[in-house]
């Protein structure tokens, strides 16, 4: 196994099989449970960083990818994700390439 799928398998072995948002139990392994906090398009260098991937239900994953984040930011169960997003942006924008990169909000 190589690439993203192998990383997902590794994370699945390391973490409890519950949503990191709601605590809802997850079923059998499904790549749709793995959600990048910083998008792969805007931050390709963070694609394979375990810190940038959280386990979510499929519904939560879709809310994050296609939903209204302004609505999510006011929901306490999403606070951890938004806090992590800010930490990861800071890391990616200052440390990863040694230069400051424009932050995409």
C-alpha positions as CSV (number, residue, x, y, z in Angstrom):
1,X,0.0,0.0,0.0
2,X,1.2,3.5,-0.8
3,X,0.0,7.0,-0.5
4,X,-3.1,8.4,1.1
5,X,-4.9,5.0,1.4
6,X,-1.9,3.6,3.4
7,X,-1.9,6.6,5.6
8,X,-5.7,6.2,6.3
9,X,-5.1,2.5,7.2
10,X,-2.3,3.6,9.6
11,X,-4.6,6.2,11.2
12,X,-7.4,3.7,11.5
13,X,-5.1,1.4,13.5
14,X,-4.0,4.2,15.8
15,X,-7.2,6.0,16.6
16,X,-10.5,5.0,18.2
17,X,-13.2,4.4,15.6
18,X,-15.4,7.4,16.6
19,X,-16.1,10.7,15.0
20,X,-13.7,13.3,16.4
21,X,-16.5,15.8,16.1
22,X,-19.6,14.1,17.6
23,X,-18.1,11.0,19.2
24,X,-20.5,8.9,17.1
25,X,-19.2,5.4,16.4
26,X,-18.0,4.8,12.9
27,X,-18.7,1.6,11.0
28,X,-16.2,-0.5,9.2
29,X,-13.2,1.2,7.5
30,X,-14.3,3.7,4.9
31,X,-12.1,6.3,3.3
32,X,-15.0,8.8,3.5
33,X,-14.4,8.9,7.3
34,X,-11.0,10.6,6.8
35,X,-11.2,14.4,6.4
36,X,-8.5,16.8,5.7
37,X,-8.7,20.0,7.7
38,X,-6.6,22.0,5.4
39,X,-7.6,21.3,1.8
40,X,-5.3,19.2,-0.4
41,X,-5.6,21.8,-3.1
42,X,-4.6,24.8,-1.0
43,X,-2.1,22.9,1.1
44,X,-0.7,20.0,-0.9
45,X,2.3,19.7,1.4
46,X,-0.1,18.9,4.3
47,X,-1.9,16.1,2.4
48,X,0.0,13.3,4.2
49,X,0.4,14.9,7.6
50,X,-1.6,12.9,10.1
51,X,-2.4,16.1,12.1
52,X,-4.3,17.4,9.1
53,X,-6.7,14.4,9.1
54,X,-9.6,13.8,11.4
55,X,-12.1,11.1,11.6
56,X,-15.7,12.2,10.9
57,X,-19.0,10.6,10.0
58,X,-19.8,10.9,6.3
59,X,-22.5,13.5,7.1
60,X,-19.9,15.6,9.1
61,X,-17.4,15.2,6.3
62,X,-19.9,16.5,3.8
63,X,-20.9,19.4,6.2
64,X,-17.2,20.4,6.3
65,X,-16.6,20.1,2.6
66,X,-19.8,21.5,1.2
67,X,-21.6,23.1,4.1
68,X,-21.7,26.6,5.5
69,X,-18.6,26.9,7.7
70,X,-20.0,30.2,9.2
71,X,-22.8,28.1,10.7
72,X,-20.4,25.3,11.8
73,X,-18.0,27.8,13.6
74,X,-20.8,28.7,16.0
75,X,-21.4,25.1,16.9
76,X,-19.3,24.1,20.0
77,X,-18.8,20.5,18.7
78,X,-16.8,22.0,15.8
79,X,-14.5,24.2,17.9
80,X,-11.7,21.6,18.1
81,X,-11.6,21.4,14.3
82,X,-11.5,25.2,13.8
83,X,-8.8,25.5,16.4
84,X,-6.8,22.8,14.7
85,X,-7.3,24.5,11.3
86,X,-5.7,27.7,12.7
87,X,-2.8,25.8,14.2
88,X,-2.2,23.9,11.0
89,X,-2.4,27.0,8.9
90,X,0.2,28.7,11.0
91,X,2.5,25.7,10.8
92,X,2.0,25.3,7.0
93,X,2.4,29.0,6.3
94,X,5.6,29.5,8.3
95,X,7.4,26.2,8.9
96,X,6.7,23.8,6.1
97,X,8.5,25.7,3.3
98,X,10.4,28.2,5.3
99,X,8.4,31.1,3.9
100,X,5.1,32.8,4.6
101,X,2.4,31.7,2.2
102,X,-0.9,33.6,1.8
103,X,-3.5,32.2,4.1
104,X,-6.7,31.1,2.4
105,X,-9.7,31.7,4.6
